Amino acid sequence: MLRNVLVVGQFVISISLIIGTLVIYNQLKYIENKDIGFNREHVMTVWDTWTLGDKAKTFKQEIKQLAGVQSVSMTGYLPTDGANNNSSVFKDPVLDQKRAILSSIWFVDEDYVPTLGMKMVAGRNFSAQMSTDSTAIIVNESAAKLLAFSDPLNKNLYVPQDNMAKIMKPFHIVGVVKDFNFKSLRQNVTPMILFNSQDRGALSIRMKSADIKALEGQIKAKWVAFSPNHEFNYSFMDKDFEKLYRTEQRTGQIAVSFTSLAIVIASLGLFGLAAYAAEQRTKEIGIRKVLGANVSNIVGMLSKDFIRLVIIAILVAVPVAWYFMHQWLQGFAYHQNVQWWIIAVAGLGAVAIAFVTISFQSIKAALTNPVKSLRSE
């Protein structure tokens, strides 16, 4: 009984870890492939462009002229940087906190939407050719829903311009951008308003060149020419996005290590028990072979008891692992559920590992000369 309990316990741990590992990697794959509302591929971000001062705009124009550059936007408000700037806006010029709408406020230029590959679902993007766009704003779908306008285009929103909130400046909505995840996928998309204004925090460069390294060198040379005393600090947006989920990636790596160790320990225990069972039934195996039993009959006879224990372990491990991984997934606003195939893979994998482990000893016992088996003491 003690041996059986230990076998079940070891496989409960192994199966639970297998399920946990598969759930973590399935969630990471979901995050990697989810439509987050912007295109992070082939976008290079040059940081600290505020150090260029008044030369920042000229630097942007020169980068824009490089062959292999598709578009360039200058702002430090980027969805992979965790930028946060919340403020209240109002649907009318009367300051009433009950009618205030709390929203993320980002300051971007007219190149922001195309550079980040965002999609307009209504209206238009900012335009440098339209002087009235100095007071234009773009809202995301979540903000448009919260505002509850039948048609948000050309409607005004009001923003306090002084500490006493006595001056309310109107801004007109020119477009609605598709919701994009500007926070981790652990959080829902919240209302966002884009203001057409200058910010020198960073420069985002969408590349179309096949030779990224060569283009990097050209951009660095331009930086050195403009700011020789400041370090050229850059990153790629897809890598910045991955950094947001470094904790989950490390958890997945640790889970793989512990799963592998648990499987090895469980297999070693099962291997020892199978050897012990085969030795205890040596004469029985010899008699069965003399009476006509073949190798598969012997392997099946020795395996069925252990496979039964593994099946019991599966029945115990599945609800336990499902509960804990379901709780872990609730930490994400956007997540996959625990898929049925994960349970199936973990269960079948455990049975396969157990069968292979047991079969090694079972086949060895089945191939032993029955004369030797019957003579054994």
C-alpha positions, 0 to 999 in steps of 0.5 A, spaced: 500 500 500 505 504 501 509 503 495 502 504 491 501 511 494 508 513 493 507 511 485 500 515 485 503 521 489 509 522 484 505 521 478 500 526 481 506 531 482 508 530 475 502 530 471 500 537 475 507 540 473 506 537 465 499 541 465 502 547 469 507 548 464 503 547 458 498 552 460 503 557 461 506 556 454 499 556 451 498 563 454 505 565 452 503 563 445 496 566 445 500 573 448 505 572 442 499 571 437 494 576 439 492 582 435 494 587 440 491 593 435 498 595 433 504 592 429 510 591 433 514 588 428 520 592 425 519 598 429 526 601 432 525 606 438 531 611 439 530 613 446 532 620 450 531 624 443 529 630 448 536 631 449 536 634 442 532 640 444 530 644 438 534 639 433 529 633 435 524 635 429 530 636 424 533 629 426 526 626 425 526 629 418 533 626 416 531 619 419 525 619 415 529 621 408 534 614 409 532 609 404 529 603 408 525 607 413 518 607 412 515 612 417 517 616 423 514 618 429 516 622 435 513 621 442 515 618 448 508 615 449 509 608 447 504 602 448 510 597 450 513 602 455 508 602 460 507 610 459 501 612 464 498 619 464 491 619 466 487 626 466 479 628 466 476 630 460 469 633 460 463 633 455 461 640 456 464 646 458 461 646 465 466 643 470 462 637 473 466 632 477 460 627 476 460 628 468 468 627 468 471 622 464 478 619 466 482 617 460 489 616 459 492 622 455 497 621 450 501 626 446 503 624 439 504 627 432 501 626 425 505 620 424 504 616 430 498 612 427 501 609 421 508 608 424 505 603 429 500 600 424 494 602 428 487 602 424 482 607 424 475 605 425 472 612 424 474 619 421 481 620 420 488 621 422 491 627 424 494 632 418 500 636 418 496 640 412 490 642 417 491 648 421 485 646 425 488 640 427 492 643 433 486 642 437 484 635 434 484 629 438 483 622 436 479 617 441 480 609 442 473 605 441 473 604 449 473 612 450 468 612 444 463 607 448 464 611 454 462 618 451 456 615 449 455 619 443 451 617 437 457 619 432 463 622 436 466 625 430 466 632 430 464 632 437 467 637 442 471 634 449 473 640 454 480 640 458 481 644 464 487 649 462 489 652 469 489 649 476 482 652 478 479 649 472 476 656 470 478 655 463 476 649 459 479 649 452 475 645 447 478 639 443 474 636 437 474 629 435 477 627 428 477 620 429 476 613 432 482 609 433 481 601 434 483 599 441 490 597 442 493 594 448 497 600 451 498 596 458 500 589 459 494 583 457 493 583 465 489 589 464 483 591 460 484 596 455 481 603 458 479 609 455 485 613 451 485 620 448 491 622 443 492 629 442 496 632 436 502 635 440 509 635 440 513 630 445 520 629 444 521 623 449 523 618 443 523 616 436 519 610 433 522 608 426 518 603 422 523 599 417 522 596 410 529 595 409 531 587 408 538 589 411 536 592 418 543 592 421 546 597 415 540 601 417 541 601 424 548 604 423 546 609 419 541 611 424 547 611 429 551 615 425 545 621 424 545 621 432 552 621 433 552 627 428 546 631 432 548 629 439 556 626 439 556 627 447 550 623 448 549 615 448 545 612 442 540 608 446 535 604 442 531 598 442 526 594 438 519 594 439 517 587 439 523 585 444 520 591 449 513 587 448 516 581 450 520 584 456 513 585 459 512 578 460 519 576 462 516 573 469 511 568 465 517 566 461 521 565 467 516 561 470 515 557 464 522 555 464 522 553 471 516 549 470 520 545 465 525 544 469 521 541 475 517 537 470 523 534 467 526 532 474 519 530 477 518 525 471 525 522 472 524 521 479 517 518 478 520 514 472 525 511 477 521 509 482 516 506 477 522 502 474 524 500 481 517 497 483 517 494 476 523 490 477 521 488 484 514 485 481 518 482 476 522 478 481 517 476 485 513 473 480 519 470 476 516 463 477 509 465 475 512 468 468 516 461 467 509 457 468 505 462 463 511 461 458 511 454 458 503 454 458 504 458 451 504 465 454 507 470 449 511 476 450 505 481 449 501 477 454 507 477 460 508 485 459 500 486 459 500 482 465 506 486 469 503 493 466 496 493 468 497 494 475 502 500 475 498 503 469 492 503 474 495 507 479 497 512 473 490 512 471 488 514 479 494 519 479 491 522 473 484 523 476 487 526 482 492 531 478 487 533 473 482 537 478 488 540 482 492 542 476 486 545 473 484 549 479 491 552 480 492 554 473 485 557 472 486 561 478 493 563 475 490 565 468 485 570 472 491 574 473 490 576 465 484 580 462 486 577 456 487 569 456 486 562 454 482 557 458 485 551 460 484 547 454 482 540 453 488 538 449 492 540 455 489 535 459 489 529 454 497 530 452 498 530 460 494 524 461 497 520 455 504 522 456 504 520 463 501 513 461 506 513 455 512 514 460 509 509 465 508 504 460 515 505 457 518 505 464 515 498 466 515 495 459 523 495 460 523 490 466 517 487 463 520 485 456 526 483 460 522 478 464 518 475 459 524 474 454 528 470 460 528 462 459 522 459 463 527 453 465 531 459 469 525 462 471 523 455 474 529 453 477 530 460 481 529 460 488 
